[in-house]
Amino acid sequence: MFRRILRQLLYAAALILAVLVLNFLLIQLAPGDPAEVIAGEMGGASAEVMAAIRQQYGLDKPLLTQLGLYLGRALQGDLGMSYFYNRPVVDLILSRLGPTMLLVATALGFALVVGTRLGMLASRNPRGIASAVVTVLSLVGYSAPVFWTGLMLVILFGATIPLFPIAGMIDVVKQGGFLSRVLDIAHHLVLPALTLGLVYLAQYSRLTRASMLEVLGADYIRTARAKGVSERQVFGRHAFRNALLPVVTVAGMQFGAIISGAVLVETVFSWPGLGTLAFQSILARDYPTVLGILFFSTLIVIIANLLTDFVSRLLDPRLAGGR
């Protein structure tokens, strides 16, 4: 067990290093000069000021030297200063990380809970009306782009039936204590989480249905039924636990896609998370912030994959002895 954990940590460290190097090189190949963007924010600058800006941020050094300095600082937890916000990148990202993780965790939890329940419902009678309805809704939810779903929800619940706020995370003019603030955040969270979760809900419902149908045809299920075990126990205790394993695996693998999907959702709903920060930083050519967001996203995905492996081994003890 110790050797397996150590091997996974070494793989994770190598992956992080590769991501740092690759992202840095790709960002350098992108068009645009950060010094010109900084000068533009100042209303223009002379050649001497431009040279001073490049020297201040290390933009005048050779590419490999910049890469070496960046990797050295990153290993010490220093991701540099933001060109646009003039703040340490780590502090800037940490201030936006909470809203993004709240959005992603809520959307993923909603998609997993509702999707698996719909998949179980559809698997009870594969040729019934409920199964057909779940299949159609899943196809529609999976086919619709995230930004289109968000815009439709904004029109429906923001203009036609104004039930939920369509922008921001809190109501700045609303007064109240801790509970009032929590309820206000939850109220603002509904539409972004629903938008992000609907796509993955469709996938998990289809995957759960297919997995349940496969498990329900296994020999041990027929044996349980022959022993007189109730259908509720067959579905909930015997079949669902084994059918859940591929759903958990896919959810862990898609965690990175969920974070990338949050960029579009946060932009549509002006949610103050990493997605909005990434969008603004790309427009401003704020390379240190973009690199920092990519680095943190990689860390989150690696942690999510490790947790997925742990949960998979809990669901299927046979994996505990695997290499």
N, C-alpha and C positions, 0 to 999 in steps of 0.2 A: 504493500500500500504506500509506504514512504517513497519507494523508488518511482512508483507511478506518479505520485503527486509532484515529486522533484522533476520528473521528465516533463510533465505538463507545464510547470513553471518555467523551465528552460525554453520550451517551445514558445510560451507566451512572451518571454523576454526577447527571443529572436524575432518574433513577429512584430513586436513593438519597435525594435530597432529598424527592421525593414520598412515599416510604415513611416517612421520618421524620415528616413533617407529618401524614400520614394516620393513622399508628399513634398518634401523640401525641393527636390529637383523638378517636380511637375509645376510647383508654384513659381519657380524661377523661370520656367518656360512660358508662363502665361504672359499675354501682352499687357503693357502698362508699366509705368514707372512710379513706385511709391513716393519718391521724392517730389515728383510733379503733383501728385495728389495732395501731399502735405502742403506744398507751396500754394496750391489752388485754394486750400482751406484758409490760408493766410491772406488771400487776395492777390497772390503773385509774389515772386521773389526774384532777386538778381542772381547772376551766376555765382557770386560769392556765397550767397545764402544757400543756394542749391547745393553747392559743394560742402558747406557746413552741415546741411541736413544729411547728406549721404555719409559724411564722416561720423556724425552722431549715431546713426543707426547701423553703421558698419556696411553700408551699401557700396562703398568704394573699394572694398576688399575683393580678391578673387573668389570665384564661386566655391572652390574646395575649402578655402579658408573660412568662408561664411558657414559652410556646412559643418566643419569641425568645431567652430565656436558654438554653433547652435546645438550640436549634439552634446558638447561638454556642459552647456548650461542646462539642457533638458535633463541630463542625468542627475543634476543637482536640484531639480524641481523648478528651475527658472526658465520660463518659456518666452522671456523677453518682454518688451514694452509694446503696447498697441500704438500703431502710427496714428490712428484716427481718434481714439478715445484718450490717449496719453495716460494710460493706466497699466499696471502689470497685467499681463494676459491671464495669469492664474487667478488673480482676484476678480477679473472681469468675467471669466468663465464660471467660477464658483458662484458668483452672484446670479448667474442665469441657469445654473445646472438644476437647481431645485424645481423651478417651474416645468422644465422639460421632463425630468424624471417623474414628476407628478402626472403630467399628461400621458407619457408613454406607459407608466404602470397602470393608470386608470383605463386607458384604451386596451392594453393587453389583457388586463383582468376581465374587463367587460367582454372582449372577444372570446376569451377562453371559457368563461362561465356560460355565457349565452350560446356560443357556438357548439360546445360539447353537449349542452342540453338539447339543442335543436337536432344535433346529429343522433343522439339517443332516441329522440322522438321519431325521427325519420326511420331509424333502423328497426323499430318495433313492427312496422308493417311496410316493407320496402315498396309495395305496389299500391299503397293507400294514398288518400288525398293529402295527408300531412306530409308524407315523404315527397310528393310532387311539389307541394307549396314550398317546402324547405329547399328543394333543388332549384326551383325557379328563383327564389329570393337570393340564394347563394350565388347563382350565375349573374344576376343583376348587380349584387353588391360587389362581386369580384371584378366585373367588367367596368364599372364606373370609376373614372379617375378620381383620385383623392380631392384635388382642387375643385372638380365639378360637384362632387358630393357636398363639399363645404359651402360652395356658393349656393347650391339648392337649399341647404339647411338655413343659410343666412336669409334667403328670400322667404322661405316658409315661416321660420320662427322669429325672424327679425322684422319683417315687413307685413306679411299676411297675417300671421298669428304671433304677435310679439310676446313670447313667453320667456325667452332667454336673451341675455346680452350677447352681442355679436362681436365685441372687441374688448381686448384687455383681459386682465386677470382679477382686478378688484375695481370697485366703485370708489373713486377717490373722495367723493363728497359724502359718502355714507359713513355715519358715525356708529360706534358700538364697541362692545368688548370682544374677547377672544372668540366666543361662540358665534357672534354675529359676523366676524371676519371669516371664520371657517365656512359658514353657510354662504357668504358672498362669493368666496373663491369657488366653492362647489357649484354655485349657480352659473358662474362664468365658465366652468370647466365642462359643462354638459355638451355643448355643441362641438368644441374641438375634439373631445374624447370620443364622441359618437362618430364624428367624421373619420377619425383615424382608425377607430375600432371596427367599423362596418366592413372594410375590405378584408381584414383578417378573420372576422367573425364568419364570413362566407367560406373562407378556406378551411377553418377549423370544423365547421359544421359538416362540410363535405368529407373531410378527412375522418372525422369521428364516425360518420355514417358508414363509410367504407370499412373502417377498422372494426366497428362493432359487428357488421355483417360477417366479416371474416372470422372474428372470434366466436360468434354465436354458432358457427358451423363446426367448431372444434369438438374433439371427442370428450374432453372433460366437461363441456357444457351439457352435452347429451347425457353424460353420466350423472351430473348434478340434477338434471330434470328427472331422470329415471329414479333417483333416490327420493324424489318428492320435494325438492327444494322449490320454494315459491319463485314465480317469475320476477318478483321485485328483487329478491336476493340474487337471482341469476344475473339480472341486468346490472344491479348496483354494486354487488360485491364481487362477483366472479368475472363477468365480461368487461365491465367498464374500466376496472383497474388495468387490465391488460390492453384494452383498446386505447387507453389514455397515453400509453408509452410513445407511439409515433407522433401524437399531437404535441406532447411536451418537447420532443426532439425537434420537430419542425418549428415550434414557437421559439426555442432557443436559437436555432439557426437564423430565424427571421428577425431577431432582435435588432441587428444592424439596419435591416430594411425599415423597421418601424421607426428608428431614430431618423433615418433619412426622410421618411414620409412626414415626420414631424416638422421638417423644414417648410414644406408647403402648407401644412395645416397652421403652423404658427404664423406664417406670413398672411394667410387669409384672415385669421382671427386676431391678428396683432397680439399674439400670446408672447409675453416677454421671456422667451427661453433661448436655448442655444440655436434653434432654427432661425429665429429672427436676427439674432446676433450674427450668424453665419451669412445670411442674405445681405445684411448691411455691410459686413466686413468685405465681402466679395465685391460689392459695388464700389467701396472705398479703397480697394486694393490694399487692405490692411492684412498683409501676409502673415505676420506673427499671430494675429488672432485666428485667422483661418487655420493655420497649422496647429495651434493650440486646441481648437475645436475638434479637428480630425484626430489629434492625439487622445483627447479625453473620450471621444466616441469609440476609438479602438479599445481603450481600457474598459469601457462599459461593456462592449461586445465580448471581450475576453472573459470578464467576470461573469457575464450572463451565460456563456458557454460552459464555464466551469460549474456554475450552479445547475445548469441543465444536465450535465453529466452526473452530478450528485443526486439530483431528483430522479433521474432515470434508473440509477442503481437502487434507490429506495423502492421504486415501483416494481423493478424486476431484480430480485436478489441474485439471479444467475449472472448478471453483469458484474457483480462485485468481484468475481474471481477472474474477470477478463483482463487481458493485458492492454 
